[in-house]
Amino acid sequence: MAKEFRLPDLGEGIHEAQVVNLLVKEGDTVKEDQMVVEVETDKAAVELPVPFAGVVTKLNAEVGATVSVGDVLLVVEDGRGAAATPAKKVAVPRVASAPAPAVVVGRGAAQAAGGDGRGSAVAEPPGRRFGPVPAAPAVRRMAREQGIDLRQVHGTGPGGRIVREDVERFAIAGPSGSGGPAAPPARRVGPAPAAAAAPSSPAASGPAFAAPPEPLPDFSQWGPIRREKIPQIRKTIARQMVRSWSTIPHVTHCDEADVTDLEQFRRDHGEAMAEQGAKLTLTAFIVKAVAGALGRFPVLNSSFDAAAAEIIYKDYIHLGVAVDTPRGLMVPVLRDVHGKGLMTVSKELKEIAEKAREFKLDVAQMRGGTFTITNVGSLGGTISTPMINYPEVAILGVGRLAQRPVVREDKIVPRKILPLFLSFDHRIVDGADGARFLRAVISFLESPLNLLLAS
């Protein structure tokens, strides 16, 4: 009897994954709970065990293919019956061509698009022109903030339900949803509509999503080229960056911290901390300094709800710390930092950094952050403009620590200077508040004792 092994539910909000490795081949004998396929989703890679034993008679997924929850990955024959009809093979997706222009005539369709019915038109996928669009309130709000008509979005959830990832994909790829050119605009029938009225709600006045990409030229006419499928992790990063840049008005404020005393403290106590399993890094001090400053400036620990015209203040501090890995940037989250001492923070930083580089983080470990820290100092550079990790409202970048000549009491002395750059959401954070927050971070870094007392 043949049994189908399908892609299981991997967590809340996860509806698809990319196959990165097949651990078995057709004809192999597998045991119950044996790992058979590795998939990657939302910056986390997991190996999936098959829940039954037998012989693999059919592989339905290829390396590089994107599969949805419920898709058949492989078929296993346990020898007790005839084989079932093989499931449709999941192939590596190809860029879809743009659909033909739609012609929509009638008052009802025009009103659905927000017009007055006198010649307005909107291109909509078949079967989606009338009736309510299945989507959760949070997804509807997200679409409103980005100016997206949900009737043009293809839903990949159960029963065609539109999920958050569908809206993010639409914002990047347009109606085609495939990363290719968006569907062309609908042809108008009748006179052109009058200019739209001024927006009357915070959502309507928000920034529009980025324009869909234009077709690329044929680069092969100038020389050899090669194409590689975009990894799932890079797709996730791309969606997040487009959403952040198109939604948040970024402002970056830069300053410097004199961490000479802090570095001396690290040298004096680093060995003792190492004996207790903690690595006393500069990042650990920065994490504690940011947590202390967020307690004084809670608006930088909030989120902006444009649809409701509200600021959501969070009474917890979960800090995301960007980690450079061979597969791309990952941002695991340290939770409740304000209630933890320097020793605990140092141990947890070491643990999550190792898991990130080994690609062993759970999806839950990269969600729920309220503020992000990215340290590019080890790679060089003195100034950067980091992108805010939406829906957070700020991110702190850290540059290269360097010894520089500084004037102290009319004398030139060598000091260790650390550049810091804060990007923040200018809708709810004024420049003065951003500067004050950064000065609070610097005050903690320049006085290690105050930092420890604040713990």
C-alpha positions as CSV (number, residue, x, y, z in Angstrom):
1,M,0.0,0.0,0.0
2,A,1.4,3.4,-1.0
3,K,1.4,6.3,1.4
4,E,2.0,10.0,0.5
5,F,4.3,12.1,2.6
6,R,3.1,15.7,2.4
7,L,4.7,19.0,3.5
8,P,3.4,19.4,7.1
9,D,2.4,22.6,8.8
10,L,5.7,24.1,9.9
11,G,4.3,26.9,12.1
12,E,2.0,29.8,12.2
13,G,2.1,32.0,9.1
14,I,4.3,29.5,7.2
15,H,2.6,28.3,4.0
16,E,5.5,27.4,1.7
17,A,9.1,26.2,1.8
18,Q,11.9,25.7,-0.6
19,V,13.5,22.2,-1.0
20,V,17.2,22.6,-0.4
21,N,18.2,18.9,-0.1
22,L,16.8,15.5,-0.8
23,L,18.2,12.9,1.7
24,V,16.8,9.9,-0.2
25,K,16.3,8.7,-3.8
26,E,13.7,6.6,-5.5
27,G,14.2,2.9,-4.6
28,D,15.6,3.7,-1.1
29,T,14.2,1.9,1.9
30,V,13.3,4.3,4.7
31,K,12.6,3.7,8.4
32,E,9.8,5.4,10.4
33,D,10.9,8.9,11.5
34,Q,13.9,8.8,9.1
35,M,14.9,12.3,7.8
36,V,14.1,12.4,4.1
37,V,14.1,16.0,3.0
38,E,15.5,19.4,4.1
39,V,13.4,22.5,3.5
40,E,14.1,26.2,4.1
41,T,11.4,28.6,5.2
42,D,11.6,32.1,6.8
43,K,15.3,31.9,7.4
44,A,15.1,28.5,9.1
45,A,16.1,25.2,7.7
46,V,14.5,22.0,9.0
47,E,14.9,18.3,8.1
48,L,11.6,16.5,7.9
49,P,11.1,12.9,9.1
50,V,8.8,10.5,7.2
51,P,6.2,9.1,9.6
52,F,6.1,5.6,8.1
53,A,8.5,2.9,6.8
54,G,8.8,1.4,3.3
55,V,10.4,1.9,-0.1
56,V,10.5,5.3,-1.8
57,T,8.7,4.8,-5.1
58,K,8.3,8.4,-6.2
59,L,10.0,11.7,-5.4
60,N,7.6,14.6,-6.2
61,A,9.9,17.5,-5.4
62,E,13.1,18.8,-6.9
63,V,15.9,20.7,-5.1
64,G,15.1,24.4,-5.6
65,A,11.4,23.9,-5.9
66,T,9.0,25.9,-3.8
67,V,6.3,23.7,-2.2
68,S,3.2,24.6,-0.3
69,V,1.8,23.0,2.9
70,G,0.0,19.8,1.9
71,D,2.0,19.2,-1.3
72,V,3.2,15.6,-1.7
73,L,6.9,15.4,-1.3
74,L,7.3,11.7,-1.8
75,V,5.4,8.4,-2.0
76,V,6.4,5.4,0.1
77,E,5.2,1.8,-0.7
78,D,5.0,-0.4,2.4
79,G,4.6,-3.6,0.4
80,R,1.1,-4.4,1.5
81,G,-0.8,-3.3,-1.6
82,A,-0.7,-1.7,-5.0
83,A,0.9,1.6,-5.5
84,A,-1.3,4.6,-5.5
85,T,-1.4,7.0,-8.5
86,P,1.6,9.2,-8.3
87,A,1.0,12.8,-7.3
88,K,1.7,15.6,-9.6
89,K,5.4,16.5,-9.5
90,V,6.4,19.8,-8.0
91,A,8.8,21.4,-10.4
92,V,11.1,24.4,-10.0
93,P,8.8,27.3,-10.7
94,R,9.3,29.3,-13.9
95,V,8.7,33.0,-14.3
96,A,5.2,33.4,-15.6
97,S,4.4,35.6,-18.6
98,A,2.2,38.6,-18.0
99,P,-1.5,37.8,-18.4
100,A,-3.4,39.5,-21.2
101,P,-5.0,42.9,-20.4
102,A,-8.4,42.5,-18.9
103,V,-11.4,44.5,-20.0
104,V,-13.8,45.3,-17.2
105,V,-17.1,47.0,-18.0
106,G,-19.8,47.9,-15.6
107,R,-20.6,49.9,-12.6
108,G,-20.1,47.1,-10.0
109,A,-16.6,46.3,-11.1
110,A,-15.6,50.0,-11.1
111,Q,-17.0,50.6,-7.6
112,A,-15.1,47.5,-6.3
113,A,-11.9,49.3,-7.4
114,G,-12.9,52.5,-5.6
115,G,-14.1,54.4,-8.7
116,D,-17.5,55.9,-9.6
117,G,-18.5,53.4,-12.2
118,R,-18.1,55.8,-15.2
119,G,-15.4,54.2,-17.2
120,S,-13.0,53.1,-14.4
121,A,-11.5,49.6,-14.8
122,V,-9.5,47.2,-12.8
123,A,-7.7,44.0,-13.8
124,E,-8.7,41.1,-11.5
125,P,-7.8,37.5,-11.5
126,P,-10.6,35.2,-12.8
127,G,-13.0,34.1,-10.1
128,R,-12.1,37.0,-7.9
129,R,-14.2,39.8,-9.4
130,F,-17.2,39.6,-7.1
131,G,-18.0,38.6,-3.5
132,P,-15.9,39.1,-0.3
133,V,-12.2,38.4,-0.4
134,P,-11.1,35.8,2.2
135,A,-8.4,37.4,4.4
136,A,-7.8,38.0,8.1
137,P,-8.2,41.5,9.4
138,A,-4.5,41.9,9.9
139,V,-3.9,41.0,6.3
140,R,-6.5,43.5,5.2
141,R,-4.9,46.2,7.2
142,M,-1.5,45.4,5.8
143,A,-2.9,45.6,2.2
144,R,-4.6,49.0,3.0
145,E,-1.3,50.4,4.3
146,Q,0.5,49.5,1.1
147,G,-2.3,50.5,-1.2
148,I,-3.0,47.0,-2.5
149,D,-6.3,45.8,-3.8
150,L,-6.8,42.4,-2.3
151,R,-9.0,41.4,-5.3
152,Q,-5.8,41.4,-7.4
153,V,-3.9,39.1,-5.0
154,H,-3.7,35.4,-5.5
155,G,-4.3,33.6,-2.3
156,T,-2.2,30.5,-1.4
157,G,-3.9,29.7,2.0
158,P,-6.5,27.1,2.6
159,G,-9.5,27.6,0.2
160,G,-7.7,30.4,-1.6
161,R,-7.4,32.5,1.6
162,I,-5.0,35.4,1.2
163,V,-2.2,35.3,3.8
164,R,0.5,37.9,4.7
165,E,3.0,36.3,2.4
166,D,0.7,36.7,-0.6
167,V,0.5,40.4,0.0
168,E,4.2,40.7,0.4
169,R,4.7,38.8,-2.8
170,F,2.3,41.0,-4.6
171,A,4.1,44.1,-3.4
172,I,7.3,42.9,-5.0
173,A,6.1,41.0,-8.0
174,G,2.8,42.6,-8.9
175,P,-0.3,40.7,-10.0
176,S,1.7,37.9,-11.6
177,G,3.0,36.9,-8.2
178,S,6.0,35.2,-9.7
179,G,8.7,37.7,-9.5
180,G,8.2,38.7,-13.1
181,P,6.6,41.8,-14.6
182,A,3.3,42.7,-13.1
183,A,0.1,42.3,-15.1
184,P,-0.5,45.2,-17.5
185,P,-3.1,47.7,-16.6
186,A,-6.7,47.2,-17.6
187,R,-8.0,48.9,-20.8
188,R,-10.3,51.7,-20.1
189,V,-13.8,51.8,-21.6
190,G,-15.3,55.2,-21.7
191,P,-14.0,58.6,-20.5
192,A,-11.1,58.8,-18.1
193,P,-12.1,59.0,-14.5
194,A,-11.8,62.2,-12.5
195,A,-8.8,62.7,-10.2
196,A,-9.1,60.8,-7.0
197,A,-10.1,62.7,-3.9
198,A,-7.6,63.5,-1.2
199,P,-7.0,60.6,1.2
200,S,-9.0,60.8,4.4
201,S,-7.4,58.1,6.5
202,P,-3.9,57.4,7.7
203,A,-3.9,54.2,5.7
204,A,-4.9,56.0,2.5
205,S,-2.2,58.7,3.0
206,G,0.6,56.1,3.6
207,P,3.3,55.5,1.0
208,A,2.6,53.2,-1.9
209,F,4.5,50.0,-2.5
210,A,7.5,49.9,-4.8
211,A,6.8,49.7,-8.5
212,P,7.1,46.2,-10.0
213,P,10.4,45.5,-11.8
214,E,10.7,46.3,-15.5
215,P,11.7,43.5,-17.9
216,L,15.5,43.1,-18.1
217,P,17.5,43.2,-21.3
218,D,19.0,40.0,-22.8
219,F,22.4,40.2,-21.1
220,S,23.7,37.2,-23.1
221,Q,24.1,39.4,-26.1
222,W,27.2,40.9,-24.5
223,G,28.7,37.8,-23.0
224,P,28.2,34.6,-21.1
225,I,25.8,34.6,-18.2
226,R,24.5,32.1,-15.7
227,R,21.2,32.0,-13.7
228,E,20.7,30.7,-10.1
229,K,17.4,30.3,-8.3
230,I,17.0,32.7,-5.4
231,P,17.2,30.9,-2.0
232,Q,14.2,31.2,0.2
233,I,16.2,33.2,2.8
234,R,17.1,35.8,0.2
235,K,13.4,36.0,-0.9
236,T,12.4,36.7,2.7
237,I,15.1,39.3,3.0
238,A,14.0,41.0,-0.3
239,R,10.4,41.1,0.8
240,Q,11.2,42.6,4.1
241,M,13.5,45.2,2.7
242,V,11.0,46.4,0.1
243,R,8.3,46.5,2.7
244,S,10.5,48.5,5.1
245,W,11.7,51.0,2.5
246,S,8.3,51.6,0.9
247,T,6.4,51.9,4.2
248,I,8.7,53.7,6.6
249,P,10.2,57.2,6.1
250,H,13.8,56.5,7.3
251,V,16.0,59.1,9.0
252,T,19.5,58.2,10.2
253,H,21.3,60.0,13.1
254,C,25.1,59.3,13.7
255,D,27.2,59.8,16.8
256,E,30.3,58.4,18.5
257,A,31.0,56.7,21.8
258,D,34.4,56.8,23.7
259,V,34.6,53.2,24.8
260,T,38.2,53.3,26.1
261,D,37.1,52.5,29.7
262,L,34.6,49.9,28.5
263,E,37.3,48.0,26.5
264,Q,39.6,48.1,29.6
265,F,36.8,46.6,31.7
266,R,36.3,43.9,29.1
267,R,40.0,43.0,29.2
268,D,40.0,43.0,33.0
269,H,36.9,40.7,33.4
270,G,36.7,38.8,30.1
271,E,38.8,35.8,31.4
272,A,36.7,35.4,34.5
273,M,33.5,35.5,32.4
274,A,34.9,32.9,30.0
275,E,35.4,30.5,32.9
276,Q,31.7,30.7,33.5
277,G,30.8,30.0,29.8
278,A,30.2,33.6,28.7
279,K,32.0,35.5,26.1
280,L,32.2,39.2,27.1
281,T,31.8,40.8,23.7
282,L,31.3,44.5,22.9
283,T,27.9,43.5,21.4
284,A,26.8,42.2,24.8
285,F,27.4,45.7,26.3
286,I,25.6,47.3,23.4
287,V,22.6,45.1,23.9
288,K,22.4,46.1,27.6
289,A,22.9,49.8,26.7
290,V,20.1,49.7,24.2
291,A,17.8,48.0,26.6
292,G,18.5,50.7,29.2
293,A,17.9,53.5,26.7
294,L,14.6,51.9,25.5
295,G,13.4,52.1,29.0
296,R,13.8,55.8,28.9
297,F,12.5,56.3,25.4
298,P,9.7,53.8,24.9
299,V,8.6,55.2,21.6
300,L,11.6,53.6,20.0
301,N,10.3,50.3,21.3
302,S,6.9,50.6,19.7
303,S,5.1,50.0,16.4
304,F,3.1,52.4,14.2
305,D,-0.4,51.3,13.3
306,A,-1.3,53.5,10.3
307,A,-4.7,52.0,9.8
308,A,-5.8,52.7,13.3
309,A,-3.8,55.9,13.7
310,E,-2.3,54.5,16.9
311,I,1.2,53.8,18.4
312,I,1.5,50.4,19.9
313,Y,3.8,50.6,23.0
314,K,5.3,47.3,24.0
315,D,6.0,46.7,27.7
316,Y,8.7,44.2,26.9
317,I,12.1,44.5,25.3
318,H,13.1,41.8,22.8
319,L,16.2,42.7,20.9
320,G,17.0,41.3,17.5
321,V,20.8,40.9,16.8
322,A,21.8,40.6,13.2
323,V,24.2,37.7,12.5
324,D,26.1,37.3,9.2
325,T,25.9,33.7,8.0
326,P,27.0,31.9,4.9
327,R,23.3,31.8,3.7
328,G,22.5,35.4,4.4
329,L,21.7,37.8,7.2
330,M,19.7,36.3,10.1
331,V,18.2,38.2,13.1
332,P,17.6,36.0,16.1
333,V,15.9,37.6,19.0
334,L,17.0,38.0,22.7
335,R,13.9,38.2,24.8
336,D,13.3,40.3,28.0
337,V,16.8,41.8,27.8
338,H,15.9,44.5,30.3
339,G,15.5,41.9,33.1
340,K,18.7,40.0,32.4
341,G,22.2,40.6,33.7
342,L,25.3,41.0,31.5
343,M,26.4,37.3,32.2
344,T,23.1,35.9,30.9
345,V,23.0,38.2,27.9
346,S,26.6,37.2,27.0
347,K,25.7,33.5,27.2
348,E,22.5,33.8,25.1
349,L,24.3,35.9,22.5
350,K,26.9,33.3,22.0
351,E,24.3,30.5,21.8
352,I,22.0,32.2,19.2
353,A,25.0,33.3,17.1
354,E,26.3,29.8,16.9
355,K,22.8,28.4,16.0
356,A,22.4,31.1,13.3
357,R,25.7,30.3,11.7
358,E,24.8,26.6,11.8
359,F,21.4,27.3,10.5
360,K,19.7,25.6,13.4
361,L,17.4,28.4,14.6
362,D,13.7,27.8,15.0
363,V,11.4,30.3,13.2
364,A,10.0,31.4,16.6
365,Q,13.5,32.5,17.7
366,M,13.5,35.1,14.9
367,R,10.1,36.6,15.6
368,G,8.7,39.1,18.1
369,G,11.6,41.6,18.2
370,T,11.0,45.2,19.2
371,F,14.3,46.7,18.2
372,T,17.3,45.5,16.1
373,I,21.1,45.9,16.5
374,T,23.4,45.3,13.5
375,N,27.2,45.4,14.1
376,V,29.2,45.8,10.9
377,G,32.3,47.0,12.6
378,S,34.2,43.7,12.1
379,L,33.8,44.2,8.3
380,G,34.9,47.8,8.4
381,G,33.1,51.1,7.8
382,T,32.4,54.1,9.9
383,I,28.9,55.2,8.7
384,S,25.9,53.2,7.5
385,T,22.2,53.8,7.1
386,P,20.7,50.5,8.3
387,M,17.2,49.5,7.1
388,I,14.5,49.3,9.9
389,N,13.2,45.8,10.5
390,Y,9.5,46.4,9.9
391,P,7.2,46.6,12.0
392,E,9.8,48.0,14.4
393,V,10.5,51.7,14.3
394,A,14.3,51.8,14.8
395,I,17.5,50.0,14.3
396,L,21.0,50.7,15.7
397,G,24.1,50.2,13.5
398,V,27.6,49.8,15.0
399,G,30.7,50.7,13.0
400,R,34.4,49.9,13.3
401,L,36.0,50.4,16.7
402,A,39.2,52.4,16.1
403,Q,41.8,54.1,18.2
404,R,42.0,57.8,17.4
405,P,43.7,61.0,18.7
406,V,41.3,62.9,20.9
407,V,41.7,66.2,22.8
408,R,41.2,65.7,26.6
409,E,42.0,68.6,29.0
410,D,44.0,70.4,26.3
411,K,46.1,67.3,25.6
412,I,45.9,64.9,22.6
413,V,45.5,61.4,23.9
414,P,44.7,58.1,22.2
415,R,41.1,56.9,22.7
416,K,39.0,54.1,21.4
417,I,36.0,55.5,19.4
418,L,33.0,53.6,18.4
419,P,30.7,55.0,15.6
420,L,27.0,54.5,16.1
421,F,24.1,55.2,13.6
422,L,20.5,55.1,14.5
423,S,17.8,54.8,11.8
424,F,14.3,55.6,12.9
425,D,10.7,56.0,11.7
426,H,10.3,59.7,11.3
427,R,6.5,59.4,11.4
428,I,6.5,58.9,15.2
429,V,10.1,59.6,16.2
430,D,11.4,63.2,16.0
431,G,15.0,63.9,15.2
432,A,15.5,65.4,18.7
433,D,14.2,62.2,20.4
434,G,16.4,60.1,18.1
435,A,19.5,62.1,19.2
436,R,18.6,61.9,22.8
437,F,18.1,58.1,22.6
438,L,21.5,57.7,21.0
439,R,23.1,59.9,23.7
440,A,21.5,57.6,26.3
441,V,23.0,54.6,24.7
442,I,26.4,56.3,24.6
443,S,26.2,57.4,28.2
444,F,25.9,53.7,29.2
445,L,28.7,52.6,27.0
446,E,31.0,55.3,28.3
447,S,30.3,54.4,31.9
448,P,30.4,50.6,32.4
449,L,29.5,51.0,36.1
450,N,26.2,52.8,35.2
451,L,25.5,50.1,32.7
452,L,25.9,47.3,35.3
453,L,23.8,49.2,37.8
454,A,21.1,49.6,35.2
455,S,20.9,45.8,34.9
